[in-house]
Amino acid sequence: MFSIIWSIIVGFVVGLIARWIVPGAAHMGFMMTTIVGIVGSVIGGFIGMLFKKPEPGQKFHTAGFILSIIGAIILLYLLRFFQH
């Protein structure tokens, strides 16, 4: 239960940071910002796995937060590309 709440909180923060970095107005609420952050974290985790696998027993990738933001930025650009 705590991991779901933690994922929502981190997803929202990652989504906010990504929206702040990407120029232009993004008209989305709390839910969409959180979804962008969570999906961005999944994309960032996939990018991290391409370069280096986590050590056995390690729960998180070492560059996870930064890669989560990069993944959310990629997702925001993809969303804008398909909306126009």
N, C-alpha and C positions, 0 to 999 in steps of 0.2 A: 504494500500500500504506500509506504513512504517513497519507494522508488518511482511510482507513478506521479506522485505530487512533486517530487524532485525533478522529474523529466518535464513536467509542465512549467515549473518555475524557471529552469535553465532554458527551456525552449522559448519562453517569453522573453527572457533577457537576450538570448542570441538573436531572436527575431527583431527586437528593438534596435540592437546594435547594427544588424544588417540593414534595416530600414534607414537608420541614421547615415550609414556609409553610402548607400546607393542614392544617387541624385534623383530629384524629382519627387512629386507627391505620390504617396502610396496610400490609397483610400481603403484601409482595412482595419478592422476592429481587433479586440483582444484575442478572439478565437483564431482569426486568420493569422495574426502575428505569431501566436503560439504554435500553430500548425507549421508555418514557414520555419520557425526555429527548430522544431522537432525534426521535420523532414530534412532541414539543412544539417542537423547533427548526424542524421543517417548518411547523407551524401558525404559529409566531411569524414565520417568514420570509414566509408568505403574508399575515399581518396587516401586516407592514412594507411589502410590495409594494403593498398597497391604498392606503397613504398617500404613499409616495414610492418611485420606482424608483431602484435604485442607478445610480451614474454608470457610463458605459461603461468596461470594463476593471476595475472594482472587483469583487473576489471576494466580499466580505462586505457585508452591510447595516450601516450605522453603529450601529444600536441592536440588533444581532443577539442579543447575550447576554441582554439584558433581555427582549426579545421572545421568546426561546427559553424563558425561565423562565415568562413569562406564558402562552405556548402550552402548556407542560407542566402548569401549574396548571389551565387550561381542560380539558385532557385528563383530569386526575385527577378533576375534578368530574364530567365526563361518564362516566367509568368508574364512579364511585360511584353516579351516578344510574341507570345501567343494571344495576348489580349488585344493587340493592335492589328 
